[in-house]
């Protein structure tokens, strides 16, 4: 049994926690029947033990009320995603960095091509963020931009114009020169159907893209400007892709070829939100790829 104190000092109990790890949400009723939102953070300790702690945080709609100056009923957003998707990981990281409660679910109908899911997102891709009013937002970058506009604090963009340019350059470089090559390499996974010429060309493109990314990032725990930003939301899942590419093609030191990038990743993973996203996504992607 976990106890916490609500307004007026009244003790409330929470008997169960839904299995969203490492960040899950539950609801309890406070004085007068008012719903309270909780965020549960689960830390996996060495040896597999778990430690949970609860703290009250504003719900997404409460944040909107604060930001827009008008009241709103309390509800959670729903993220349609799969854990092995690096694109879903971008949005999950942005939500966690901003402290926004959300529920994650697989696409309805069991597939991104199901009629139920296509009615939500006719593009037929993951992730999609569905707002409390039913509005669906597709494409990971667009979702992150929406979160930045609707939940401005903590911001995922630096204050200064020049630092914002660096964030955008890092994001655009990863999107244009790293991710496409990595995805094309995944199509060459099977040795029996692999085209050695294509693999060599795409690896060259990938290495070139990672070299360009290094130009725009800091050798620090955050990619740009000493604080979490949109650049981290895009880059960390991108490097997970590259790490898996290295394993597939027997290049375990692929990311290590880029000292600033590999140093950034090592430091970034010490951040609880960024480290948990890395561990969850990498493990799920490895399992998915077999």
C-alpha positions in Angstrom: 0.0 0.0 0.0 1.3 3.5 -0.9 0.1 6.6 0.9 0.4 10.3 0.0 -1.3 13.4 1.4 -3.7 15.4 -0.6 -4.9 18.9 0.0 -6.0 19.6 3.5 -3.7 16.8 4.7 -6.1 14.0 4.0 -4.4 10.7 3.4 -5.2 8.8 0.2 -4.2 5.3 -0.8 -3.4 3.9 -4.2 -3.8 0.1 -4.3 -2.5 -0.6 -7.8 -0.2 0.9 -10.4 -0.8 0.3 -14.0 2.2 -1.3 -15.7 3.6 1.6 -17.6 7.3 1.5 -17.0 9.4 3.5 -16.1 6.7 6.2 -16.0 3.1 5.3 -15.4 0.0 7.2 -14.3 -2.9 6.4 -12.0 -5.8 8.4 -10.7 -7.2 8.8 -7.2 -10.0 11.0 -5.7 -9.2 13.8 -3.4 -11.5 15.8 -1.1 -14.9 16.4 -2.7 -14.4 13.6 -5.2 -11.9 15.7 -7.3 -9.6 13.6 -9.4 -5.9 13.8 -8.7 -3.3 12.8 -11.2 -0.2 10.9 -10.1 3.0 10.1 -11.9 4.7 6.9 -10.8 8.4 6.6 -11.6 9.8 3.1 -11.4 13.5 2.7 -11.1 15.1 -0.7 -11.9 17.9 -1.2 -9.5 20.8 -3.6 -9.9 19.6 -7.2 -9.4 16.1 -6.4 -10.9 14.5 -4.9 -7.9 12.1 -2.0 -8.3 11.6 1.2 -6.3 8.5 3.3 -6.9 7.8 6.8 -5.8 4.7 8.9 -6.4 4.3 12.6 -6.8 1.4 14.8 -7.9 1.9 16.6 -11.1 -0.6 18.6 -13.2 -2.4 16.6 -15.8 -2.0 17.6 -19.5 -5.3 19.4 -19.5 -4.4 21.3 -16.3 -1.1 22.4 -18.0 -3.2 23.6 -20.9 -5.4 25.5 -18.6 -2.3 27.1 -17.0 -0.8 27.9 -20.4 -3.9 29.2 -22.0 -5.5 30.8 -19.0 -8.8 28.9 -19.1 -10.0 25.9 -17.2 -10.2 22.5 -18.7 -11.5 19.1 -17.6 -8.8 16.6 -16.6 -7.9 13.8 -19.1 -4.9 12.1 -20.5 -3.5 12.0 -23.9 -3.1 8.7 -25.6 0.0 7.8 -27.6 -0.5 5.1 -30.2 3.0 3.6 -30.5 5.1 0.4 -30.2 8.1 0.4 -27.9 10.5 -0.8 -30.6 9.8 2.3 -32.8 12.6 4.9 -32.6 10.1 7.4 -33.9 7.7 6.6 -31.0 10.7 6.9 -28.6 11.1 10.5 -29.8 7.7 11.5 -28.6 7.8 9.4 -25.4 11.1 11.2 -24.5 9.5 14.6 -25.2 6.5 13.8 -23.0 8.7 12.6 -20.1 11.0 15.5 -20.3 8.1 17.8 -20.1 6.5 15.8 -17.3 3.2 15.3 -19.2 1.2 12.2 -18.2 0.1 10.0 -21.1 -1.2 6.6 -21.9 0.5 4.4 -24.5 -1.4 1.8 -26.5 -0.8 -0.3 -29.7 -2.7 0.7 -32.8 -6.4 -0.3 -32.5 -7.3 -3.2 -34.7 -3.8 -4.6 -34.1 -2.2 -3.0 -37.1 -1.3 0.4 -38.6 -3.3 -0.8 -41.7 -6.5 -1.7 -39.8 -9.6 0.3 -40.6 -9.8 1.5 -37.0 -6.3 2.9 -37.0 -6.6 4.4 -40.5 -9.6 6.3 -39.3 -7.4 7.9 -36.8 -4.3 8.4 -39.0 -4.8 7.8 -42.7 -1.0 8.0 -43.2 -0.9 4.5 -41.5 2.3 5.1 -39.5 3.2 5.3 -35.8 3.3 7.3 -33.6 0.0 9.3 -33.3 -0.9 11.4 -30.3 -4.6 11.7 -29.6 -5.6 14.6 -27.5 -8.4 14.6 -24.9 -10.8 16.2 -27.4 -10.1 13.5 -29.9 -7.7 15.5 -32.2 -5.1 13.2 -33.7 -1.6 14.5 -34.4 0.6 12.4 -36.7 4.4 12.4 -37.3 6.9 12.5 -34.5 8.5 15.9 -35.2 5.0 17.5 -35.6 3.9 16.0 -32.2 7.0 17.3 -30.5 6.4 20.8 -32.0 2.8 20.6 -30.8 3.9 19.8 -27.3 6.4 22.7 -27.3 3.6 25.0 -28.4 0.9 23.7 -26.0 3.1 22.9 -22.9 5.8 25.6 -23.2 7.5 24.8 -19.9 9.9 23.2 -19.6 10.9 24.2 -23.0 12.6 21.9 -25.5 14.2 24.8 -27.3 17.0 27.0 -26.0 16.3 30.7 -25.2 18.8 32.2 -27.7 18.3 32.3 -31.4 21.7 31.0 -32.2 21.3 28.0 -29.9 17.9 27.3 -31.5 19.6 27.2 -34.9 22.0 24.6 -33.6 19.1 22.4 -32.3 17.4 22.7 -35.7 20.6 21.9 -37.6 21.2 18.8 -35.5 17.7 17.6 -36.0 17.6 18.3 -39.7 21.0 16.7 -40.2 19.9 13.5 -38.4 16.6 13.4 -40.3 18.2 14.1 -43.7 21.5 12.3 -43.6 21.4 9.6 -40.9 17.9 8.1 -40.5 17.3 7.4 -44.3 20.6 5.5 -44.6 19.9 3.6 -41.4 16.5 2.5 -42.6 17.8 1.5 -46.0 20.4 -0.7 -44.2 17.7 -2.4 -42.2 16.3 -3.7 -45.5 19.7 -5.5 -46.0 19.5 -7.4 -42.8 19.2 -10.9 -44.2 22.6 -12.2 -45.4 21.0 -14.4 -48.0 19.4 -11.4 -49.8 22.0 -8.8 -49.0 23.6 -6.6 -51.7 27.2 -5.9 -50.7 27.4 -2.9 -52.9 24.2 -1.3 -51.4 25.5 -2.0 -47.9 28.8 -0.3 -48.6 27.2 2.7 -50.2 24.7 3.1 -47.4 27.3 2.7 -44.6 29.3 5.4 -46.3 26.2 7.7 -46.3 25.5 6.8 -42.6 29.1 7.6 -41.5 28.9 10.9 -43.4 25.7 11.8 -41.7 27.1 11.0 -38.2 30.1 13.1 -39.0 27.8 16.0 -39.8 25.8 15.5 -36.7 28.9 15.7 -34.5 29.5 19.2 -35.9 26.3 20.5 -34.3 26.3 18.9 -30.9 28.2 19.4 -27.6 30.3 16.8 -25.8 27.9 16.9 -22.9 24.9 15.2 -21.4 22.6 17.3 -23.6 23.1 17.7 -27.3 22.9 21.5 -27.4 23.1 24.3 -24.9 23.4 22.4 -21.6 19.7 21.5 -21.3 17.3 18.9 -22.7 16.0 19.9 -26.1 14.3 18.6 -29.2 17.7 17.7 -30.5 18.0 15.0 -27.7 14.5 13.7 -28.5 15.6 13.1 -32.2 19.2 12.2 -31.7 19.1 9.6 -29.0 16.6 7.2 -30.8 18.6 7.8 -34.0 21.8 6.6 -32.4 19.9 3.5 -31.1 19.2 2.8 -34.8 22.8 3.2 -35.7 23.9 1.0 -32.8 21.6 -1.8 -34.1 23.0 -1.3 -37.6 26.5 -1.8 -36.3 25.5 -5.1 -34.7 23.7 -6.4 -37.8 26.7 -5.7 -40.0 29.3 -6.8 -37.5 30.4 -3.3 -36.8 30.0 -3.1 -33.0 32.2 0.0 -32.8 30.3 1.9 -35.5 29.1 4.7 -33.1 32.4 4.7 -31.3 34.0 5.9 -34.5 32.5 9.3 -33.6 34.0 10.3 -30.3 31.9 13.4 -29.6 28.6 11.5 -30.5 29.5 8.4 -28.4 30.6 10.6 -25.5 27.3 12.5 -25.7 25.3 9.3 -25.6 27.2 7.9 -22.6 26.5 11.1 -20.7 22.9 11.4 -21.8 22.1 8.0 -20.6 22.8 9.1 -17.0 19.7 11.3 -17.3 16.8 9.2 -15.9 14.3 10.0 -18.7 16.9 9.6 -21.5 18.5 6.5 -20.0 15.1 4.8 -19.6 14.1 5.6 -23.2 17.4 4.2 -24.4 17.1 1.0 -22.5 13.5 0.3 -23.3 13.8 1.1 -27.0 17.0 -0.7 -27.6 15.8 -3.8 -25.8 12.5 -3.8 -27.7 14.1 -3.2 -31.1 16.6 -6.0 -30.6 13.8 -8.4 -29.6 11.7 -7.2 -32.6 14.6 -7.8 -35.0 15.3 -11.2 -33.5 
